[in-house]
Amino acid sequence: MIIELSSIGSEIEPVQVSQSQLPISLDSTYNLLVCSDCCIGIPFEWISAHFKENHGLKTNGEKVMEYLDLEIPPMAVQEIEDWLSETWIIPKAIEGIPVQQGLSCERCYYCAGNRNVMKNHFSSGHQGSKWSDWTKECNVQKPFKGQLNKWIQVEDGKELDMESDQEEDWKSVLKEDFKRKIQKQVNLDDSEHMDLRLMGTFIAKIRWDLAIKDVDGKRLSELVGVPTTKDNLHKVLLYGRRYIKQCCEKLSGGNMMVRRKLMCARYKFIFFIKI
């Protein structure tokens, strides 16, 4: 791929840049482009302007899609605006964007990166309430700048670094448990003693190996993964959130704590099971 440096004052010949030097990646969970140098999300329409103004590189959306081998365009401005309007808590951090300690308001869904911003939020939105009594610390991310600027709470910050290895984690845990039980069996003083737990583990492992013998491992990991914006399940989640939001709006003057809990992942899960 050839990417031209933007000219300043005079023409500069296009420079051959290897693909590994293009500072962009895709978070497949949210179908979002991320600039690895700036550590921010980039709407699809802003690719050309961002790289020209911030990195002196000339490229466009088609070249980026070719570079990342994408068939479906990443999220555009309108899609991001719709997503931000419906999203206050995400189960998994956006890859390539820093996660920091922040604050969340327990009277609504607002999040902030520091105390001063949260104090201003209470002064304008929750007058008469003490901000320190209605806030809690949490992990937050700010995926975008400019008109899309917004802090989002990351639900489980302790496991953010482990998400990329989740496909292999369950295998290693099973193997370690199996080895430990084998070693325990070897150390038994009574060789005639039968460890029923060990036998159960062994049988479960054999059954699992046979069950996934001809199963596509990549497809299996996709089925148990977090739904992306292009999945039908993602649309179901959005419709569910909108329905819950409409129900909460009917509860005018109700308990805001109840409303917040309704939007949490575990309550949404129970809601979908009941549906």
C-alpha positions as CSV (number, residue, x, y, z in Angstrom):
1,M,0.0,0.0,0.0
2,I,1.3,3.5,-0.8
3,I,0.4,6.3,1.6
4,E,1.3,9.8,0.6
5,L,2.6,12.4,3.1
6,S,0.6,15.6,3.1
7,S,2.4,18.4,1.4
8,I,3.3,21.5,3.4
9,G,4.4,24.4,1.3
10,S,5.7,22.2,-1.6
11,E,5.0,18.8,-3.1
12,I,6.4,15.7,-1.4
13,E,6.7,12.5,-3.3
14,P,4.6,9.6,-2.1
15,V,6.5,7.5,0.4
16,Q,6.3,3.7,0.5
17,V,5.0,2.7,3.9
18,S,4.7,-0.9,5.0
19,Q,1.3,-2.1,6.3
20,S,2.7,-2.6,9.7
21,Q,3.3,1.1,10.0
22,L,-0.3,2.1,9.5
23,P,-1.5,3.0,13.1
24,I,-5.0,1.6,13.0
25,S,-6.8,-1.5,14.3
26,L,-10.4,-2.8,14.5
27,D,-12.2,-3.8,17.7
28,S,-14.3,-6.6,16.3
29,T,-16.6,-6.7,19.3
30,Y,-17.9,-3.2,18.6
31,N,-16.9,-3.0,14.9
32,L,-15.0,0.2,15.7
33,L,-11.8,1.6,14.2
34,V,-9.1,2.7,16.7
35,C,-6.1,4.8,16.0
36,S,-3.2,3.1,17.8
37,D,-1.2,6.3,18.0
38,C,-3.9,8.5,19.4
39,C,-5.7,5.8,21.3
40,I,-9.2,7.0,20.2
41,G,-12.0,5.6,18.1
42,I,-12.4,6.9,14.6
43,P,-15.7,7.0,12.7
44,F,-15.5,5.5,9.2
45,E,-16.0,8.9,7.5
46,W,-13.3,10.6,9.5
47,I,-10.4,8.3,8.5
48,S,-9.1,10.6,5.7
49,A,-9.2,13.8,7.8
50,H,-7.8,12.2,11.0
51,F,-4.7,10.8,9.4
52,K,-4.1,13.8,7.3
53,E,-4.4,16.4,10.1
54,N,-2.8,14.3,12.9
55,H,-0.3,12.1,11.2
56,G,0.5,13.7,7.9
57,L,-0.7,10.6,6.0
58,K,-3.0,10.4,3.0
59,T,-5.3,7.5,3.0
60,N,-9.1,6.8,2.8
61,G,-11.7,4.3,4.0
62,E,-11.3,2.0,1.1
63,K,-7.6,1.6,1.7
64,V,-8.1,1.0,5.4
65,M,-10.8,-1.7,4.7
66,E,-8.4,-3.4,2.3
67,Y,-5.5,-3.1,4.8
68,L,-7.7,-4.7,7.6
69,D,-9.3,-7.1,5.1
70,L,-12.8,-6.0,6.0
71,E,-16.0,-6.8,4.1
72,I,-18.4,-4.6,6.2
73,P,-17.5,-1.0,6.9
74,P,-16.9,-0.1,10.5
75,M,-19.3,2.1,12.5
76,A,-19.9,5.5,11.0
77,V,-20.9,8.7,12.7
78,Q,-24.6,8.1,12.8
79,E,-24.2,4.6,14.0
80,I,-21.8,5.7,16.8
81,E,-24.2,8.5,17.8
82,D,-27.1,5.9,18.1
83,W,-24.8,3.6,20.0
84,L,-23.7,6.2,22.5
85,S,-27.2,7.4,23.1
86,E,-28.1,3.8,24.2
87,T,-24.9,2.8,25.9
88,W,-23.7,3.8,29.4
89,I,-22.1,0.5,30.5
90,I,-20.1,-1.9,28.4
91,P,-19.2,-5.4,29.5
92,K,-15.8,-5.4,27.7
93,A,-13.3,-2.5,27.2
94,I,-12.7,-1.2,23.7
95,E,-9.3,-2.5,22.6
96,G,-6.6,0.1,22.2
97,I,-8.4,2.8,24.3
98,P,-7.1,3.4,27.8
99,V,-9.1,2.4,30.8
100,Q,-8.9,4.7,33.9
101,Q,-10.4,5.1,37.3
102,G,-13.5,7.3,37.2
103,L,-16.8,7.9,38.9
104,S,-20.4,6.9,38.1
105,C,-23.6,8.6,39.2
106,E,-26.0,6.3,41.1
107,R,-28.9,8.6,40.4
108,C,-28.6,8.3,36.6
109,Y,-26.1,6.7,34.1
110,Y,-23.7,9.5,33.9
111,C,-19.9,8.8,34.2
112,A,-17.0,11.2,34.6
113,G,-13.2,11.0,34.6
114,N,-12.7,13.1,37.7
115,R,-14.5,14.6,40.7
116,N,-14.8,18.2,39.4
117,V,-16.8,17.1,36.4
118,M,-19.0,14.9,38.6
119,K,-19.6,17.9,40.9
120,N,-20.7,20.0,38.0
121,H,-23.0,17.2,36.9
122,F,-24.7,17.2,40.3
123,S,-24.9,21.0,40.4
124,S,-26.8,21.1,37.1
125,G,-28.7,17.8,37.2
126,H,-29.2,16.7,40.8
127,Q,-29.5,19.9,42.8
128,G,-29.9,19.3,46.5
129,S,-28.1,16.0,46.4
130,K,-24.6,15.6,47.8
131,W,-22.4,14.2,45.0
132,S,-20.2,12.1,47.4
133,D,-23.3,10.2,48.6
134,W,-24.5,9.2,45.2
135,T,-21.3,8.3,43.3
136,K,-19.0,5.3,43.2
137,E,-15.6,4.6,41.7
138,C,-15.5,2.5,38.5
139,N,-13.4,1.9,35.4
140,V,-14.3,4.2,32.5
141,Q,-13.3,4.8,28.9
142,K,-13.6,7.8,26.6
143,P,-13.7,6.3,23.1
144,F,-14.0,9.5,21.1
145,K,-13.2,13.2,21.1
146,G,-15.0,16.2,19.7
147,Q,-18.8,16.0,19.2
148,L,-18.8,12.3,20.2
149,N,-17.0,13.0,23.6
150,K,-18.5,10.8,26.3
151,W,-17.3,8.7,29.3
152,I,-18.5,5.1,29.3
153,Q,-18.3,2.7,32.3
154,V,-16.5,-0.6,31.8
155,E,-18.3,-3.2,33.8
156,D,-15.5,-5.5,34.7
157,G,-12.1,-3.9,34.6
158,K,-10.2,-6.7,36.3
159,E,-10.6,-9.1,33.5
160,L,-9.9,-6.7,30.6
161,D,-6.5,-8.1,29.9
162,M,-7.7,-11.7,30.0
163,E,-10.5,-11.3,27.3
164,S,-8.2,-11.9,24.4
165,D,-7.1,-15.3,25.9
166,Q,-10.6,-16.5,26.9
167,E,-10.8,-19.0,24.1
168,E,-7.8,-21.0,25.6
169,D,-8.4,-20.4,29.3
170,W,-11.1,-23.0,29.7
171,K,-8.8,-25.6,28.1
172,S,-5.9,-24.9,30.3
173,V,-8.1,-24.9,33.5
174,L,-9.5,-28.3,32.5
175,K,-6.0,-29.7,31.8
176,E,-4.5,-28.4,35.0
177,D,-7.4,-29.8,37.0
178,F,-7.0,-33.1,35.3
179,K,-3.3,-33.3,36.0
180,R,-3.8,-32.3,39.6
181,K,-6.3,-35.1,40.1
182,I,-4.0,-37.6,38.4
183,Q,-1.2,-36.6,40.7
184,K,-3.4,-36.9,43.7
185,Q,-4.4,-40.4,42.6
186,V,-0.8,-41.5,42.2
187,N,0.0,-40.3,45.8
188,L,-2.8,-42.3,47.3
189,D,-1.5,-44.9,49.9
190,D,-4.2,-47.3,49.1
191,S,-3.8,-48.4,45.5
192,E,-7.2,-50.1,45.5
193,H,-9.0,-47.0,46.5
194,M,-11.1,-45.5,43.6
195,D,-11.4,-41.7,43.4
196,L,-14.9,-41.2,42.2
197,R,-14.3,-37.5,41.5
198,L,-11.3,-38.3,39.4
199,M,-13.3,-40.9,37.4
200,G,-16.1,-38.3,36.9
201,T,-13.5,-35.7,35.7
202,F,-12.0,-38.2,33.3
203,I,-15.4,-39.3,31.9
204,A,-16.4,-35.6,31.5
205,K,-13.2,-34.8,29.6
206,I,-13.6,-37.8,27.3
207,R,-17.2,-36.8,26.6
208,W,-16.2,-33.2,25.9
209,D,-13.4,-34.2,23.6
210,L,-15.8,-36.4,21.6
211,A,-18.5,-33.7,21.5
212,I,-16.2,-31.1,19.9
213,K,-14.1,-33.5,17.9
214,D,-15.5,-32.3,14.5
215,V,-16.6,-28.9,15.7
216,D,-15.0,-25.8,14.2
217,G,-13.2,-24.2,17.2
218,K,-13.3,-20.7,15.7
219,R,-17.0,-21.0,15.1
220,L,-17.5,-22.2,18.6
221,S,-15.7,-19.2,20.1
222,E,-17.8,-16.9,17.9
223,L,-21.0,-18.4,19.3
224,V,-20.0,-17.9,22.9
225,G,-18.5,-14.4,22.3
226,V,-19.9,-11.0,22.9
227,P,-22.3,-10.1,20.1
228,T,-21.1,-7.5,17.6
229,T,-23.1,-4.7,16.0
230,K,-23.6,-6.9,12.9
231,D,-25.1,-9.8,14.9
232,N,-28.9,-10.2,15.2
233,L,-28.4,-10.7,19.0
234,H,-27.0,-7.2,19.2
235,K,-30.2,-5.8,17.7
236,V,-32.2,-7.8,20.3
237,L,-30.1,-6.3,23.1
238,L,-30.7,-2.8,21.7
239,Y,-34.5,-3.3,21.5
240,G,-34.4,-4.8,25.0
241,R,-32.6,-1.7,26.4
242,R,-35.0,0.6,24.6
243,Y,-38.0,-1.3,26.1
244,I,-36.5,-1.2,29.6
245,K,-35.8,2.5,29.1
246,Q,-39.5,3.1,28.1
247,C,-40.6,1.2,31.1
248,C,-38.4,3.3,33.4
249,E,-39.7,6.5,31.8
250,K,-43.2,5.4,32.8
251,L,-41.9,5.2,36.4
252,S,-41.7,9.0,36.6
253,G,-40.6,10.0,40.1
254,G,-39.7,6.4,40.9
255,N,-36.5,5.2,42.5
256,M,-33.5,5.9,40.3
257,M,-31.6,3.1,41.9
258,V,-34.2,0.6,40.6
259,R,-33.9,2.2,37.2
260,R,-30.1,1.9,37.2
261,K,-30.2,-1.8,38.3
262,L,-32.6,-2.6,35.5
263,M,-30.0,-1.4,33.0
264,C,-27.3,-3.7,34.5
265,A,-26.2,-6.7,32.6
266,R,-27.5,-9.3,35.1
267,Y,-31.0,-7.8,35.1
268,K,-31.0,-7.6,31.3
269,F,-30.1,-11.3,31.2
270,I,-33.0,-12.2,33.5
271,F,-35.2,-10.0,31.4
272,F,-34.3,-11.8,28.1
273,I,-34.8,-15.2,29.8
274,K,-38.3,-14.3,30.8
275,I,-39.0,-13.1,27.2
